[in-house]
Amino acid sequence: DCIQLEDPLTCENDLLGLLPTGYTHNKQIVLQKGAKGGMKDVYQVPVGANVEIYCEDIWKKPKIDTWDKDRKDGLLTATCLFNRKFSIPYETGPWGSCLAKCPRTKPDTDSTEVP
């Protein structure tokens, strides 16, 4: 007799492959040779785990950060849900581009004349 084990529930990498230009993520990457000879990322995020999605340029942040608890951290936290989908929209158009981080107030200008 033996106990049959099921594969753990995971989210596929499809969302992470759709990221708009300028975005990246912190998901672990495990490469394996595929059937056609190319390398393929085979690591999938387990249900309940998070992946942080952020702008590649550290001086920029996502235009919209409304899908997780901290809406001001510049990170899109995607949780792998029990339906095997991530908790943020797969339609990436509304995400917008990565925008430059600006101070809340405009800095004072220097009144020194330039020769």
MDTraj code that builds the backbone (N, CA, C; nanometers):
import mdtraj as md
import numpy as np

residues = "ASP CYS ILE GLN LEU GLU ASP PRO LEU THR CYS GLU ASN ASP LEU LEU GLY LEU LEU PRO THR GLY TYR THR HIS ASN LYS GLN ILE VAL LEU GLN LYS GLY ALA LYS GLY GLY MET LYS ASP VAL TYR GLN VAL PRO VAL GLY ALA ASN VAL GLU ILE TYR CYS GLU ASP ILE TRP LYS LYS PRO LYS ILE ASP THR TRP ASP LYS ASP ARG LYS ASP GLY LEU LEU THR ALA THR CYS LEU PHE ASN ARG LYS PHE SER ILE PRO TYR GLU THR GLY PRO TRP GLY SER CYS LEU ALA LYS CYS PRO ARG THR LYS PRO ASP THR ASP SER THR GLU VAL PRO".split()
xyz = np.array([
    [0.0825, -0.1188, 0.0000],
    [0.0000, 0.0000, 0.0000],
    [0.0870, 0.1252, 0.0000],
    [0.0342, 0.2294, -0.0607],
    [0.1052, 0.3567, -0.0607],
    [0.0035, 0.4710, -0.0608],
    [0.0502, 0.5855, -0.0246],
    [-0.0340, 0.7046, -0.0241],
    [-0.0032, 0.7834, -0.1495],
    [-0.1069, 0.8172, -0.2241],
    [-0.0843, 0.8951, -0.3451],
    [-0.0745, 1.0431, -0.3087],
    [0.0286, 1.1049, -0.3555],
    [0.0486, 1.2474, -0.3326],
    [0.0157, 1.3240, -0.4596],
    [-0.0514, 1.4341, -0.4422],
    [-0.0805, 1.5203, -0.5569],
    [0.0270, 1.6270, -0.5664],
    [0.0494, 1.6740, -0.6875],
    [0.1419, 1.7844, -0.7053],
    [0.0870, 1.9059, -0.6317],
    [0.1733, 1.9848, -0.5699],
    [0.1236, 2.1039, -0.5010],
    [0.0629, 2.2019, -0.6013],
    [-0.0394, 2.2742, -0.5568],
    [-0.1021, 2.3735, -0.6430],
    [-0.0072, 2.4904, -0.6641],
    [0.0033, 2.5325, -0.7881],
    [0.0923, 2.6438, -0.8226],
    [0.0239, 2.7333, -0.9244],
    [0.0767, 2.8528, -0.9405],
    [0.0329, 2.9434, -1.0468],
    [0.1303, 2.9317, -1.1621],
    [0.0782, 2.9256, -1.2807],
    [0.1640, 2.9179, -1.3988],
    [0.2362, 3.0502, -1.4186],
    [0.3388, 3.0498, -1.4991],
    [0.4212, 3.1684, -1.5216],
    [0.3646, 3.2624, -1.6282],
    [0.2411, 3.2385, -1.6731],
    [0.1881, 3.3165, -1.7843],
    [0.1823, 3.4665, -1.7559],
    [0.1375, 3.5088, -1.6384],
    [0.1328, 3.6527, -1.6069],
    [0.2726, 3.7131, -1.6110],
    [0.3685, 3.6431, -1.5550],
    [0.5042, 3.6966, -1.5479],
    [0.5681, 3.7061, -1.6864],
    [0.5182, 3.6301, -1.7804],
    [0.5647, 3.6402, -1.9177],
    [0.4995, 3.7532, -1.9952],
    [0.3931, 3.8119, -1.9389],
    [0.3200, 3.9199, -2.0048],
    [0.3576, 4.0583, -1.9531],
    [0.4542, 4.0681, -1.8662],
    [0.4863, 4.1972, -1.8040],
    [0.5178, 4.3026, -1.9091],
    [0.4635, 4.4239, -1.8901],
    [0.4940, 4.5326, -1.9837],
    [0.6429, 4.5681, -1.9795],
    [0.6888, 4.6318, -2.0836],
    [0.8281, 4.6764, -2.0909],
    [0.8605, 4.7630, -1.9698],
    [0.9743, 4.7386, -1.9093],
    [1.0181, 4.8165, -1.7937],
    [0.9900, 4.7502, -1.6604],
    [0.9057, 4.6460, -1.6591],
    [0.8729, 4.5743, -1.5355],
    [0.9556, 4.4470, -1.5243],
    [0.9786, 4.4046, -1.4013],
    [1.0449, 4.2778, -1.3745],
    [0.9837, 4.2197, -1.2470],
    [1.0347, 4.1065, -1.2001],
    [0.9786, 4.0412, -1.0811],
    [1.0903, 3.9730, -1.0027],
    [1.0564, 3.9291, -0.8815],
    [1.1552, 3.8628, -0.7967],
    [1.1318, 3.7124, -0.7863],
    [1.0542, 3.6549, -0.8776],
    [1.0295, 3.5107, -0.8735],
    [1.1577, 3.4347, -0.9044],
    [1.1786, 3.3294, -0.8286],
    [1.2924, 3.2423, -0.8530],
    [1.2827, 3.1830, -0.9932],
    [1.3953, 3.1693, -1.0591],
    [1.3973, 3.1114, -1.1941],
    [1.4767, 2.9813, -1.1898],
    [1.4148, 2.8735, -1.2381],
    [1.4808, 2.7437, -1.2471],
    [1.4717, 2.7007, -1.3930],
    [1.5844, 2.6995, -1.4605],
    [1.5864, 2.6666, -1.6036],
    [1.6119, 2.5181, -1.6254],
    [1.5362, 2.4616, -1.7187],
    [1.5533, 2.3227, -1.7598],
    [1.5449, 2.3167, -1.9107],
    [1.6154, 2.2221, -1.9677],
    [1.6111, 2.2066, -2.1124],
    [1.4738, 2.1538, -2.1529],
    [1.4100, 2.2232, -2.2469],
    [1.2769, 2.1860, -2.2940],
    [1.2824, 2.0789, -2.4007],
    [1.1660, 2.0361, -2.4453],
    [1.1551, 1.9300, -2.5456],
    [1.2202, 1.9702, -2.6783],
    [1.2172, 2.1007, -2.7091],
    [1.2742, 2.1481, -2.8359],
    [1.4201, 2.1906, -2.8216],
    [1.4789, 2.1630, -2.7070],
    [1.6200, 2.1926, -2.6868],
    [1.6493, 2.3265, -2.6217],
    [1.5535, 2.4181, -2.6191],
    [1.5739, 2.5484, -2.5553],
    [1.5554, 2.5391, -2.4046],
    [1.5979, 2.6425, -2.3351],
    [1.5842, 2.6471, -2.1897],
    [1.4490, 2.7074, -2.1529],
    [1.3864, 2.6510, -2.0490],
    [1.2547, 2.6953, -2.0056],
    [1.2540, 2.7083, -1.8536],
    [1.1886, 2.8142, -1.8037],
    [1.1734, 2.8336, -1.6595],
    [1.0636, 2.7393, -1.6116],
    [1.0983, 2.6454, -1.5254],
    [1.0021, 2.5456, -1.4800],
    [0.9505, 2.5713, -1.3384],
    [1.0076, 2.6704, -1.2693],
    [0.9610, 2.6978, -1.1326],
    [0.8294, 2.7741, -1.1369],
    [0.7296, 2.7237, -1.0660],
    [0.6001, 2.7906, -1.0555],
    [0.5747, 2.8260, -0.9094],
    [0.5131, 2.9404, -0.8881],
    [0.4886, 2.9925, -0.7537],
    [0.3800, 2.9095, -0.6860],
    [0.4061, 2.8604, -0.5629],
    [0.3039, 2.7829, -0.4925],
    [0.1871, 2.8701, -0.4468],
    [0.0686, 2.8085, -0.4348],
    [-0.0494, 2.8789, -0.3852],
    [-0.0176, 2.9379, -0.2471],
    [-0.0555, 3.0642, -0.2289],
    [-0.0321, 3.1333, -0.1027],
    [0.0958, 3.2149, -0.1004],
    [0.1855, 3.1901, -0.1959],
    [0.3122, 3.2638, -0.2001],
    [0.2951, 3.3926, -0.2816],
    [0.3852, 3.4869, -0.2589],
    [0.3805, 3.6169, -0.3266],
    [0.4964, 3.6328, -0.4237],
    [0.4721, 3.7129, -0.5256],
    [0.5772, 3.7582, -0.6168],
    [0.5671, 3.9102, -0.6210],
    [0.6805, 3.9771, -0.6070],
    [0.6834, 4.1232, -0.6164],
    [0.7145, 4.1608, -0.7615],
    [0.6314, 4.2472, -0.8174],
    [0.6529, 4.2988, -0.9527],
    [0.6856, 4.4462, -0.9378],
    [0.7909, 4.4912, -1.0048],
    [0.8385, 4.6281, -0.9861],
    [0.9074, 4.6764, -1.1129],
    [0.9423, 4.8033, -1.1139],
    [1.0105, 4.8615, -1.2299],
    [1.1586, 4.8254, -1.2268],
    [1.2132, 4.7929, -1.3430],
    [1.3560, 4.7585, -1.3521],
    [1.4437, 4.8761, -1.3103],
    [1.4044, 4.9969, -1.3451],
    [1.4781, 5.1182, -1.3107],
    [1.4405, 5.1582, -1.1683],
    [1.5379, 5.1604, -1.0766],
    [1.5070, 5.1876, -0.9354],
    [1.4556, 5.3290, -0.9122],
    [1.4710, 5.4187, -1.0090],
    [1.4239, 5.5568, -0.9951],
    [1.2809, 5.5732, -1.0466],
    [1.2182, 5.4601, -1.0813],
    [1.0807, 5.4649, -1.1317],
    [0.9915, 5.3739, -1.0482],
    [0.8608, 5.3975, -1.0578],
    [0.7651, 5.3104, -0.9899],
    [0.6438, 5.2917, -1.0801],
    [0.5657, 5.1854, -1.0556],
    [0.4479, 5.1614, -1.1391],
    [0.3501, 5.2788, -1.1331],
    [0.2871, 5.3075, -1.2463],
    [0.1889, 5.4159, -1.2525],
    [0.0715, 5.3866, -1.1592],
    [0.0291, 5.2612, -1.1536],
    [-0.0833, 5.2217, -1.0688],
    [-0.0374, 5.1123, -0.9730],
    [-0.0636, 5.1331, -0.8443],
    [-0.0284, 5.0350, -0.7411],
    [-0.1498, 5.0211, -0.6486],
    [-0.2581, 4.9653, -0.7013],
    [-0.3825, 4.9597, -0.6238],
    [-0.4302, 4.8179, -0.5952],
    [-0.3537, 4.7167, -0.6320],
    [-0.4040, 4.5801, -0.6198],
    [-0.3523, 4.5063, -0.4979],
    [-0.2749, 4.5729, -0.4136],
    [-0.2270, 4.5072, -0.2924],
    [-0.2484, 4.5999, -0.1727],
    [-0.2039, 4.5576, -0.0558],
    [-0.2307, 4.6330, 0.0673],
    [-0.1558, 4.7651, 0.0755],
    [-0.0304, 4.7680, 0.0292],
    [0.0494, 4.8908, 0.0382],
    [0.0490, 4.9594, -0.0974],
    [-0.0285, 5.0648, -0.1085],
    [-0.0465, 5.1326, -0.2372],
    [0.0579, 5.2394, -0.2640],
    [0.1563, 5.2533, -0.1754],
    [0.2572, 5.3570, -0.1932],
    [0.3994, 5.3023, -0.1990],
    [0.4149, 5.1708, -0.1971],
    [0.5500, 5.1150, -0.1909],
    [0.6156, 5.0965, -0.3273],
    [0.5415, 5.1154, -0.4361],
    [0.5995, 5.0989, -0.5692],
    [0.6193, 4.9538, -0.6083],
    [0.5589, 4.8616, -0.5322],
    [0.5668, 4.7190, -0.5631],
    [0.4263, 4.6673, -0.5889],
    [0.4110, 4.5854, -0.6910],
    [0.2848, 4.5173, -0.7152],
    [0.3006, 4.3772, -0.6573],
    [0.2355, 4.3512, -0.5455],
    [0.2466, 4.2213, -0.4804],
    [0.1385, 4.1297, -0.5353],
    [0.1808, 4.0270, -0.6068],
    [0.0886, 3.9309, -0.6680],
    [0.0903, 3.8031, -0.5854],
    [-0.0243, 3.7663, -0.5294],
    [-0.0367, 3.6442, -0.4501],
    [-0.0943, 3.5343, -0.5384],
    [-0.0380, 3.4162, -0.5297],
    [-0.0905, 3.3007, -0.6034],
    [-0.2123, 3.2490, -0.5267],
    [-0.3302, 3.2572, -0.5889],
    [-0.4559, 3.2199, -0.5251],
    [-0.4910, 3.0729, -0.5505],
    [-0.5919, 3.0224, -0.4770],
    [-0.6317, 2.8831, -0.4904],
    [-0.6891, 2.8487, -0.6276],
    [-0.7319, 2.9494, -0.7035],
    [-0.7790, 2.9221, -0.8402],
    [-0.6620, 2.9122, -0.9385],
    [-0.5388, 2.9155, -0.8831],
    [-0.4139, 2.9014, -0.9594],
    [-0.3872, 3.0218, -1.0493],
    [-0.4412, 3.1369, -1.0105],
    [-0.4171, 3.2630, -1.0800],
    [-0.3602, 3.3626, -0.9800],
    [-0.2846, 3.4597, -1.0308],
    [-0.2328, 3.5644, -0.9437],
    [-0.3416, 3.6661, -0.9126],
    [-0.3243, 3.7387, -0.8034],
    [-0.4271, 3.8289, -0.7508],
    [-0.4321, 3.9648, -0.8191],
    [-0.3524, 3.9877, -0.9202],
    [-0.3564, 4.1158, -0.9908],
    [-0.4019, 4.0914, -1.1352],
    [-0.4528, 4.1957, -1.2024],
    [-0.5097, 4.1764, -1.3367],
    [-0.4089, 4.1228, -1.4386],
    [-0.4540, 4.0271, -1.5172],
    [-0.3708, 3.9727, -1.6250],
    [-0.3718, 4.0662, -1.7458],
    [-0.4712, 4.1518, -1.7551],
    [-0.4741, 4.2538, -1.8609],
    [-0.3793, 4.3641, -1.8146],
    [-0.2602, 4.3686, -1.8736],
    [-0.1564, 4.4589, -1.8241],
    [-0.1642, 4.5999, -1.8810],
    [-0.2513, 4.6245, -1.9772],
    [-0.2656, 4.7586, -2.0346],
    [-0.2916, 4.8657, -1.9297],
    [-0.3867, 4.8435, -1.8362],
    [-0.4156, 4.9445, -1.7342],
    [-0.3016, 4.9674, -1.6342],
    [-0.2035, 4.8790, -1.6297],
    [-0.0928, 4.8978, -1.5361],
    [-0.0208, 5.0292, -1.5641],
    [-0.0130, 5.0667, -1.6901],
    [0.0607, 5.1865, -1.7283],
    [0.2102, 5.1622, -1.7283],
    [0.2819, 5.2656, -1.7659],
    [0.4282, 5.2580, -1.7716],
    [0.4871, 5.2839, -1.6346],
    [0.6148, 5.2548, -1.6228],
    [0.6877, 5.2926, -1.5030],
    [0.7160, 5.4431, -1.5131],
    [0.6865, 5.5156, -1.4066],
    [0.7035, 5.6606, -1.4061],
    [0.8132, 5.7009, -1.3095],
    [0.8778, 5.8137, -1.3369],
    [0.9832, 5.8650, -1.2489],
    [0.9247, 5.9009, -1.1129],
    [0.9991, 5.8713, -1.0074],
    [0.9572, 5.9099, -0.8726],
    [0.9879, 6.0577, -0.8543],
    [0.8907, 6.1345, -0.8101],
    [0.9080, 6.2782, -0.7895],
    [0.8851, 6.3115, -0.6423],
    [0.9529, 6.4155, -0.5913],
    [0.9276, 6.4563, -0.4527],
    [0.7871, 6.5149, -0.4410],
    [0.7317, 6.5112, -0.3189],
    [0.5971, 6.5645, -0.2964],
    [0.5914, 6.7141, -0.3232],
    [0.6974, 6.7847, -0.2862],
    [0.7009, 6.9291, -0.3085],
    [0.8130, 6.9620, -0.4038],
    [0.7922, 7.0661, -0.4795],
    [0.8926, 7.1093, -0.5753],
    [1.0090, 7.1710, -0.4992],
    [1.1327, 7.1309, -0.5290],
    [1.2477, 7.1877, -0.4581],
    [1.2663, 7.3362, -0.4918],
    [1.3210, 7.4107, -0.3941],
    [1.3516, 7.5523, -0.4197],
    [1.4599, 7.5614, -0.5260],
    [1.4489, 7.6626, -0.6085],
    [1.5504, 7.6822, -0.7123],
    [1.6621, 7.7679, -0.6565],
    [1.7770, 7.7461, -0.7098],
    [1.8947, 7.8256, -0.6703],
    [1.8939, 7.9536, -0.7517],
    [1.9021, 8.0659, -0.6834],
    [1.8936, 8.1957, -0.7529],
    [2.0306, 8.2452, -0.8029],
    [2.1320, 8.1594, -0.7934],
    [2.2645, 8.1985, -0.8393],
    [2.2643, 8.2113, -0.9911],
    [2.3207, 8.3217, -1.0391],
    [2.3260, 8.3418, -1.1839],
    [2.4325, 8.2511, -1.2440],
    [2.4019, 8.2035, -1.3613],
    [2.4952, 8.1200, -1.4340],
    [2.5701, 8.2100, -1.5324],
    [2.7051, 8.2088, -1.5278],
    [2.7806, 8.2963, -1.6190],
    [2.7663, 8.2543, -1.7636],
])
top = md.Topology()
chain = top.add_chain()
for i, resn in enumerate(residues, 1):
    res = top.add_residue(resn, chain, resSeq=i)
    for name in ("N", "CA", "C"):
        top.add_atom(name, md.element.get_by_symbol(name[0]), res)
traj = md.Trajectory(xyz[None], top)
